[in-house]
């Protein structure tokens, strides 16, 4: 149970990390909304 729970947390964290990186890249491409 502990191992499976650790794997779920690891996979979830990895997916969240990739999604955050993707969002940051998209924000970097978008021109600044405010000066």
C-alpha positions in Angstrom: 0.0 0.0 0.0 2.8 2.4 0.9 4.7 1.6 -2.3 1.6 2.0 -4.5 0.7 5.3 -2.8 4.3 6.6 -3.3 4.1 5.7 -7.0 0.8 7.5 -7.4 2.2 10.6 -5.7 5.3 10.4 -7.8 3.4 10.1 -11.1 0.9 12.8 -10.1 3.8 15.1 -9.1 5.6 14.4 -12.4 2.5 15.1 -14.5 1.8 18.3 -12.5 5.5 19.3 -13.0 5.2 18.9 -16.8 1.9 20.8 -16.9 3.3 23.7 -14.9 6.4 23.8 -17.3 4.0 23.9 -20.3 2.0 26.7 -18.8 5.1 28.7 -18.0 6.3 28.3 -21.6 2.9 29.4 -22.9 3.0 32.5 -20.6 6.5 33.3 -21.8 5.3 33.3 -25.4 2.3 35.5 -24.7 3.2 39.3 -25.0 3.1 41.1 -21.6 -0.5 42.1 -20.8 0.7 45.0 -18.6 3.8 47.2 -18.9 
